[in-house]
Amino acid sequence: MNVNSAFTIIVRNRFVVLCGILTTIVAIFFMASSFTKRSKKDLLIKRVNLTIREIGHHLLLQAGDSSSRILPVTEKSEGVFLLEFEDEFGFKPDTLVALTQRFLAKTDLSDYTVTVHECHKTDIVYGFQISPPTNNIQPCNGRSQPKGCYTIEIAFANFNDFTSDYATVGLVLGGFLFISMIMLVVKASKRNRLAPGKNESQRDSVDITNPALPTLGGFAFDRDNQKLILGNETIVLTEKECKILELLNRNFGRLTSREVLIQEVWINEGVITGRSLDMFVSKLRKKLGADPELRITNIHGKGYRLEVVAQ
């Protein structure tokens, strides 16, 4: 009787575990499928952002300007992107048409309108539309626009319709999440098998001990896992905090400009908020507070410097 009861419990537990795993797989699959379309759209926005910056870069080169900055591209509304420049420049409309068609062909977006405006004005200085199959273009060939402050707006027709759901991506994402869950369960089981005399901080120190990690003041900087380690203390960093700290550490003791930080950390994002950098630096300062000699110094209006200050 006791043997049968034990056997029943074992079978029942295995069945519950199996049902739980199958339910998790199904849930993850449907969750991944529902997010696939949004992920595809986000990827498209990043590709368009980078391509528009490339158009601006070559447009300035054609104007003989190889040093001034191209400001971050912003998404004004759904499928409408704005390209802005640091300095004034002149351009030939036919050159703008050729560059736009050449580089936007990489995105597979073939129906769009391009308008050029004077800065802080709504009047259109120049514009054209590409709409297959006719591709109506109205450039003033051979004429040049005088040097001035310009912004370029590119609006894509049916931007939302371009994104589609891919079951393969959903399966890959679901499988990845499932494998990650299994790895977490295995890791938790290994931790539970540690000697009962060890406390939690001692268990963590077994995993994080790695003399090969680069040092940052008194910290060990685990870039791959986005962590700062000081003795038995582990400080978790966000992806952007980790990127900012990596750039500051690369120029340790020297100024890293705000422009470089914004370009490197937010280059793939369509919308840039002015206070984002300052907010992330403020969070980093708090996390670096465990080492009183390591500081991020603000150079007003220019940027930041990571340095060691003797007490």
C-alpha positions as CSV (number, residue, x, y, z in Angstrom):
1,M,0.0,0.0,0.0
2,N,2.8,2.4,0.9
3,V,4.7,1.5,-2.3
4,N,1.7,2.1,-4.5
5,S,1.0,5.5,-2.8
6,A,4.6,6.5,-3.3
7,F,4.5,5.5,-7.0
8,T,1.3,7.4,-7.5
9,I,2.8,10.6,-6.0
10,I,5.8,10.3,-8.2
11,V,3.7,9.8,-11.4
12,R,1.4,12.6,-10.4
13,N,4.3,15.0,-9.8
14,R,5.9,14.2,-13.1
15,F,2.6,14.7,-14.8
16,V,2.1,18.1,-13.2
17,V,5.7,19.1,-14.1
18,L,5.1,18.0,-17.7
19,C,1.8,19.9,-18.0
20,G,3.5,23.0,-16.5
21,I,6.3,22.8,-19.1
22,L,3.9,22.3,-22.0
23,T,1.7,25.2,-20.8
24,T,4.7,27.4,-20.5
25,I,5.8,26.6,-24.0
26,V,2.4,27.4,-25.5
27,A,2.1,30.6,-23.5
28,I,5.6,31.7,-24.5
29,F,4.9,30.9,-28.2
30,F,1.7,33.1,-28.3
31,M,3.3,35.9,-26.3
32,A,6.3,35.9,-28.7
33,S,4.0,35.9,-31.8
34,S,2.0,38.8,-30.4
35,F,5.2,40.9,-30.0
36,T,6.8,39.9,-33.3
37,K,5.0,42.5,-35.4
38,R,6.1,45.3,-32.9
39,S,9.7,44.0,-33.0
40,K,9.7,44.1,-36.7
41,K,8.4,47.6,-36.7
42,D,11.0,48.8,-34.2
43,L,13.8,47.2,-36.4
44,L,12.4,49.0,-39.4
45,I,12.4,52.4,-37.6
46,K,16.1,51.9,-36.6
47,R,17.0,51.0,-40.2
48,V,15.2,54.0,-41.6
49,N,16.9,56.2,-38.9
50,L,20.4,55.1,-39.9
51,T,19.6,55.4,-43.6
52,I,18.3,58.9,-43.3
53,R,21.5,59.9,-41.4
54,E,23.5,58.4,-44.3
55,I,21.6,60.5,-46.7
56,G,22.4,63.6,-44.7
57,H,26.1,62.6,-44.4
58,H,26.5,62.3,-48.2
59,L,24.5,65.5,-48.8
60,L,27.0,67.4,-46.7
61,L,29.9,65.8,-48.4
62,Q,28.5,66.9,-51.8
63,A,28.3,70.4,-50.4
64,G,32.0,70.2,-49.4
65,D,31.3,69.9,-45.6
66,S,33.0,67.0,-44.0
67,S,33.2,68.2,-40.4
68,S,29.9,69.6,-39.1
69,R,27.5,67.3,-37.2
70,I,24.3,65.7,-38.4
71,L,21.8,66.0,-35.5
72,P,19.9,62.9,-34.2
73,V,17.0,62.0,-36.5
74,T,13.6,62.4,-34.8
75,E,10.3,60.7,-35.6
76,K,7.8,63.5,-35.6
77,S,4.8,61.2,-36.0
78,E,4.0,57.7,-37.3
79,G,6.3,57.2,-40.4
80,V,7.4,60.9,-40.6
81,F,11.1,61.5,-39.9
82,L,13.0,64.8,-39.5
83,L,16.6,65.3,-40.5
84,E,18.4,68.3,-39.0
85,F,21.9,69.7,-39.4
86,E,24.3,71.6,-37.1
87,D,25.5,74.2,-39.7
88,E,24.2,75.9,-42.8
89,F,24.8,74.3,-46.3
90,G,23.7,74.5,-49.9
91,F,22.5,71.7,-52.1
92,K,21.4,70.7,-55.6
93,P,17.9,69.2,-55.7
94,D,18.8,66.6,-58.2
95,T,21.6,65.4,-55.9
96,L,19.1,65.1,-53.0
97,V,16.8,63.1,-55.2
98,A,19.5,60.7,-56.3
99,L,20.9,60.2,-52.8
100,T,17.4,59.6,-51.4
101,Q,16.5,57.0,-54.0
102,R,19.8,55.3,-53.7
103,F,19.9,54.8,-49.9
104,L,16.2,54.3,-49.2
105,A,16.2,51.4,-51.6
106,K,18.0,49.5,-48.8
107,T,14.8,49.8,-46.6
108,D,12.4,48.4,-49.3
109,L,10.2,51.4,-48.6
110,S,9.3,52.8,-52.0
111,D,6.4,55.2,-51.5
112,Y,7.5,58.4,-49.7
113,T,7.5,62.2,-49.9
114,V,10.5,64.4,-49.3
115,T,10.2,68.1,-48.3
116,V,12.9,70.6,-47.5
117,H,12.1,73.5,-45.1
118,E,14.0,76.5,-43.9
119,C,14.7,76.1,-40.1
120,H,11.8,77.1,-37.9
121,K,9.6,77.8,-40.9
122,T,6.7,75.7,-42.4
123,D,7.2,76.9,-46.0
124,I,8.5,74.2,-48.3
125,V,11.7,75.2,-50.1
126,Y,11.8,72.1,-52.3
127,G,10.1,68.7,-52.4
128,F,9.4,65.6,-54.4
129,Q,7.4,62.4,-54.2
130,I,8.3,58.8,-55.1
131,S,5.2,56.7,-55.7
132,P,5.6,53.5,-57.7
133,P,5.0,52.7,-60.5
134,T,5.1,56.2,-61.9
135,N,7.7,57.7,-59.5
136,N,6.6,61.2,-60.0
137,I,9.6,63.4,-59.5
138,Q,9.7,67.2,-59.9
139,P,13.3,68.3,-59.2
140,C,14.7,71.5,-60.5
141,N,17.6,69.9,-62.3
142,G,20.8,72.0,-62.6
143,R,19.7,74.6,-60.1
144,S,21.3,75.0,-56.7
145,Q,19.6,76.0,-53.4
146,P,21.6,78.8,-51.7
147,K,23.5,78.2,-48.5
148,G,21.1,78.3,-45.5
149,C,19.7,76.5,-42.5
150,Y,17.5,73.6,-43.8
151,T,15.7,70.6,-42.4
152,I,14.6,67.6,-44.4
153,E,11.3,65.8,-43.7
154,I,10.7,62.3,-45.1
155,A,7.2,60.9,-44.8
156,F,6.5,57.2,-45.7
157,A,3.1,56.2,-47.0
158,N,1.5,53.1,-45.3
159,F,4.4,52.8,-42.9
160,N,2.3,50.5,-40.6
161,D,1.3,48.2,-43.4
162,F,5.0,47.3,-44.1
163,T,5.4,45.3,-40.9
164,S,4.2,41.7,-40.9
165,D,4.2,38.7,-38.5
166,Y,6.8,36.0,-38.9
167,A,6.0,32.7,-37.2
168,T,9.7,31.6,-37.4
169,V,10.8,34.6,-35.4
170,G,8.1,33.8,-32.8
171,L,9.3,30.2,-32.6
172,V,13.0,31.3,-32.2
173,L,12.1,33.8,-29.5
174,G,9.8,31.4,-27.7
175,G,12.5,28.7,-27.8
176,F,15.1,31.1,-26.5
177,L,12.9,32.1,-23.5
178,F,12.1,28.5,-22.8
179,I,15.8,27.5,-22.8
180,S,16.5,30.5,-20.5
181,M,13.9,29.3,-18.1
182,I,15.4,25.8,-18.0
183,M,18.9,27.3,-17.4
184,L,17.5,29.3,-14.5
185,V,15.9,26.3,-12.9
186,V,19.2,24.3,-13.3
187,K,21.1,27.2,-11.8
188,A,18.7,27.4,-8.8
189,S,19.0,23.7,-8.2
190,K,22.8,23.9,-8.1
191,R,22.6,26.8,-5.6
192,N,20.3,24.8,-3.4
193,R,22.9,22.0,-3.3
194,L,25.6,24.3,-1.8
195,A,26.7,23.6,1.8
196,P,24.0,24.8,4.2
197,G,26.5,26.7,6.3
198,K,27.0,29.3,3.5
199,N,24.9,32.4,3.4
200,E,23.6,34.1,0.2
201,S,26.5,36.5,-0.2
202,Q,29.0,33.7,0.0
203,R,27.1,31.8,-2.7
204,D,27.1,34.9,-5.0
205,S,30.8,35.3,-4.5
206,V,31.4,31.8,-5.9
207,D,29.8,32.9,-9.2
208,I,31.3,36.3,-9.6
209,T,34.9,35.6,-8.7
210,N,36.8,36.3,-11.9
211,P,40.3,37.8,-11.8
212,A,40.2,38.4,-15.6
213,L,37.6,41.2,-15.3
214,P,38.9,44.7,-16.0
215,T,39.1,47.0,-13.0
216,L,37.3,50.4,-12.6
217,G,38.6,52.1,-9.5
218,G,37.8,49.6,-6.7
219,F,35.3,47.8,-8.9
220,A,35.6,44.8,-11.2
221,F,33.7,45.8,-14.4
222,D,31.7,42.8,-15.9
223,R,30.7,44.4,-19.2
224,D,29.1,41.3,-20.7
225,N,26.8,40.7,-17.7
226,Q,26.3,44.5,-17.1
227,K,27.6,44.4,-13.5
228,L,30.0,46.2,-11.1
229,I,31.6,44.0,-8.5
230,L,33.1,45.3,-5.3
231,G,34.1,42.5,-2.9
232,N,30.9,40.5,-2.2
233,E,28.7,43.3,-3.5
234,T,27.2,43.1,-7.0
235,I,25.7,46.2,-8.6
236,V,23.5,45.6,-11.7
237,L,23.6,48.1,-14.5
238,T,21.1,48.8,-17.3
239,E,22.2,48.5,-20.9
240,K,22.5,52.3,-21.4
241,E,24.2,52.8,-18.0
242,C,26.7,50.1,-19.1
243,K,27.4,51.8,-22.5
244,I,27.8,55.2,-20.9
245,L,30.2,53.8,-18.3
246,E,32.2,51.9,-21.0
247,L,32.6,55.1,-23.0
248,L,33.7,57.1,-20.0
249,N,36.1,54.4,-18.9
250,R,37.6,54.3,-22.5
251,N,38.5,58.0,-22.0
252,F,39.4,57.6,-18.3
253,G,40.7,60.9,-16.9
254,R,39.7,62.8,-20.1
255,L,36.6,64.6,-21.2
256,T,34.0,62.7,-23.1
257,S,31.7,65.1,-24.9
258,R,27.9,65.0,-24.6
259,E,27.6,64.7,-28.3
260,V,29.7,61.6,-28.4
261,L,27.8,60.0,-25.5
262,I,24.4,60.7,-27.1
263,Q,25.5,59.6,-30.6
264,E,27.0,56.3,-29.3
265,V,24.3,55.4,-26.8
266,W,21.2,56.6,-28.6
267,I,22.2,56.4,-32.2
268,N,19.6,53.7,-33.1
269,E,16.7,55.4,-31.4
270,G,14.3,57.6,-33.4
271,V,13.3,59.9,-30.5
272,I,15.9,61.7,-28.3
273,T,15.0,63.4,-25.0
274,G,17.3,66.2,-23.9
275,R,17.6,65.1,-20.3
276,S,18.1,61.4,-20.8
277,L,21.9,61.5,-20.6
278,D,21.9,63.6,-17.4
279,M,19.4,61.2,-15.8
280,F,21.5,58.1,-16.6
281,V,24.7,59.8,-15.4
282,S,22.9,60.7,-12.1
283,K,21.9,57.0,-11.6
284,L,25.5,55.9,-12.4
285,R,26.9,58.3,-9.8
286,K,24.7,56.7,-7.1
287,K,25.9,53.2,-8.1
288,L,29.5,54.2,-8.1
289,G,29.1,55.7,-4.6
290,A,30.5,52.4,-3.1
291,D,33.9,53.6,-4.1
292,P,34.3,57.2,-2.7
293,E,37.4,57.9,-4.8
294,L,35.8,57.2,-8.2
295,R,33.8,60.1,-9.6
296,I,32.0,61.3,-12.7
297,T,32.8,65.0,-13.0
298,N,30.4,67.2,-15.0
299,I,32.1,69.7,-17.3
300,H,29.3,72.2,-17.7
301,G,27.9,72.3,-21.3
302,K,30.7,70.1,-22.6
303,G,30.4,66.6,-21.2
304,Y,31.7,64.3,-18.4
305,R,35.0,62.9,-17.1
306,L,35.5,59.7,-15.2
307,E,38.4,60.0,-12.7
308,V,39.9,59.0,-9.4
309,V,39.9,61.8,-6.8
310,A,42.1,61.2,-3.8
311,Q,40.4,61.8,-0.4
